[in-house]
Amino acid sequence: MGDGLRRLVFQPPRPLSPFHFLLYTRFVTDSGVKRPRPQKVSSSPRVSPTLRRRAAGILAELTALYPDARTELVYSSPFELLVATVLSAQATDVSVNAATPALFAAYPDALALSRAAPEDVEPYIRSIGLYRGKARNLVALAGLLQERHGGEVPNDFAAVVALPGAGRKTANVVLSNAYGYPAIAVDTHVGRLARRLGLSSEQNPDKVELDLQRLFPQERWVFLHHALILHGRRVCVARTPLCSACVLAALCPKIGVDRQA
């Protein structure tokens, strides 16, 4: 990320347990950032000491391996991050980063994009999967930003989720990176590694998110999201994970992985 790219940082008032964080998220913080409405979870989820020790070891190894883990999407504003995140669904960050410079030059803000027709946007993102549907969503998204939020990306979880092409993962990515609130966005890499490492047995991303929140300190959630993605792309890949070269090998039960890997 270049020095000219903006990073907006919010620090929570103090570390909270996952349960109290979920309660805390109902309110607006001093920074004005509204947190996502919490999912219903047990106030005393049972986590075995063995699993908690494994999680701590995993976090320590990932911290040593990826000390500066952050999103690989290139952006210079919350609007650009939102657009890039919507485009990244079922696509690589590399393909998104290749397409967005020309897209952002043509449509630098929500107003400009809201005035476009989807077929005008399509040529800029044709190299990205599902580009026709994404073009429609981006134009509609920009229109709602103009109509409801003065052209700015809202720092409110429910408002971001309501945008076309967005969802819980997109909202977590945008609000954690643009406004700095703690979140663990669960994409295909995070979900896959959580299951392989025995941190969650869930297939539903929302449930995986809750399992990870229970295991890791709130102040490390954003880092964990980025580190798991990097590790999933570089080492713990989907089909043939590089287990023999993995720093987590001693901590990993290799659930769902060929033991010869």
N, C-alpha and C positions, 0 to 999 in steps of 0.2 A: 504494500500500500504506500503511495507516495505521500510526501510531507504535506502536499496541498489538500489531501483528502480529509474530510471532516469526520471527527469521531466525537459524538456527544455522549457524555458519561454521567450517569446517575449512580450515586452510592446509597444503598439502603441505610437507614438510621442505625441499625445494629444487626448482628447476625441473629437469625431466628431459626427455631426448629422448623422442619418441613410443615408440621401441623399448624404451628402458630403463623408461619409465613402464609399458609393458605387462608387463615383468618384475616391476616394483615392485608391481603390483596383485595379485600372488599373496599378499601378506602383509598382516597387520593393522598399521596404523599406530599411532603413539603415542596417537592419539585414540580408538582402538578401532574405526574404520571399516574394514570389509572392502571391498576393491576388487573390481570385476568380474573374473571370470576372463578373461584376455586371449585374443583371437583369434590364430590363427597368421598371422604376417606375416613377410616377409623382414627380416632384420636390417639390410639396406642397401637400402631401396627407392630406386629411381632417381627423383629429382624434378629436372626441368630448372631451370636458373637463371631462365629466363624465367617459368616457372610460379610459382616461389618469389617472384619479384619481384611478380608479379601478386597473389599471395595477400597479401603484405605491404602492397601498395597498397590492396587491398580492406579489410583489417583497419583500416588507418589511416582510411579514409573512413568506415567503419561506426562506429569509435570516436568520430569527430568528430560524426557525425549522431545516434548513440544512446549518449551517454556513460553513461547510467544504465539501460541495457537490463536488464530482468529479466522474470520471468514475470508475465503479466497475470492469472493465476489468483489469487483471493483466498483466503487460508488463515491460520490462526493456530497450527497445529501440524502435525507430520509426518503425523498421521492424516488431518487435513483435506486436506492436500496430496495424499496418496495417493488419497483418494476423488475429489477434484476431477480428478486426472490420469486416473484410470480413466474418469470421466464424459466427459472431453474428447475421447476417441477418436471420430473422425468427427463432431465437434461443435465449435462455437465456444466460446472462453473466455467470451464475453458470455453465451451461453445457460447455461453452467455456473455462472457467477457469479450469475446471476439465480435459479438453483434452489437453490444450496447453503445460503444463510442459513437457510431453513426446514428443510432436511434436517438441518443440523448442530444446529439447536435441538431437533429431535425425537430425533436420534441423535448425541449429542456425542462419543461415544467408541466404541471397538470393542466393548465389552461391550454397550452399548445396541443397537448395530446388529446384533450377533450374535444377539440375542434376537428380532429382527423377522422377519416373514415377507416374502418378496419382494413379495407383493401389497400389503403395508403400505408398502413403500418406493416403489413405482411412482408413486403420486400426486405425490410430491415431485419426481420427475425426468421426468414425462411429457412435458415440453416439450423434452427432450433426445433426440436420435436413438438408436434401439436401446435404449430405456429398459427394456424387459422383461428382456432379457439382462443389461443392466448392473445391474439390481436384484438378479437372482440372484447375479451375481458379487460384488456388494458385501456381501451377507449372508454368502456363503461365505467371502469374504476376511476379514471381521470375525471369523468363527468360527475361522479358522486363526490370526489374530493372537492371539486369546484362548488358544487351545489350545497354540500353540507359542512365543509370544513375550510372554506376559504382557499382552497387549492393546496393546503398543507396536509401532510400525513398526520392523522390524529395520534396523540400519545395515549390512546384508550384502546384496550384490548378488544372489547366488544365492537367498537367502531371499525377496527381493522378487519376483524373476522367477517364483518358484514359486507366488505368490499368484494366485487366480482373477482374470482380467481384466487382469493385468499382463503385461509383456513387457520386452524390453531397453530400449525407449524409455521406458516408464513408470519402470523402475528408475533409468535415468540422470537423468530429470527429478526424481524424488523425492530421490535421494541427493545430487545436486548442489545442489539448492535447500534441502533440509532439513539436510543434513550437510556441504555445501560441498566435496565432492570433485570433481576435474576430470572433466568428461565432455562429450561433444557428442551430445546426444539428437537423432536424425534423424527428424523428422516430415515431412509432405508439403511444407511450405514449405522446410525446410532441404535436403531432397533436390532439389527443383525448382531452387532457386537454385544449389546446388553444380554441377548439370549445366549450367545456362545460363551460369554464370560460367566454365565449363571447369575446375572444380576436381575434378570426378569425372565419369566416364562411366558409373558403375555405377547400376543400378536397385535393387539390394539395399541396404536401409538400413544393414546392418552393414558392407558394403563401402564405402559412402559415408562412414560414420563413420571408418573406417580411413584413407581418403584424406585427410579433413580433419585427422585427428590428425597425419598426416605433414607437412602444410603449415603448420600454425599452432602457436604456442607453447602448451605445456600450460596455462600460467597464464591463457590467454585463451580456453580452450575453452568454458567456461560462458557467458562474454560472447558469444562468436561464435554459439552456439546461439540465445540470446535476440535478438541483433541481426538474424540472418538471418530469424528468424520475423517480427519487426517489419517488416523491409524487404519480406518476402514478402506480408504483409498490406496494407501501405500503398502500395507502389510496384511491386514485381516480382510482380504478381498473376498468377494462373494463365492467364487467357484473353487479357487485353489489358494487358500490362505497360506502365507509364508510362515508357518508355525515355527520352523527351525530357526528362523531369524527374528522371532518376536520376543520383545523384552517382557511380555506378559505371559510367556509360556508356562512358567512355574506356578502362576496364579490361575491359569485358565483350565476349566474342566473340559473345554473343547466340545461343548454340547452341539450336536448336529454336525460335527466335523469328522471326516475320516481320520482315524487315529494314526494313520501312516503319514498324514500331512506334515 
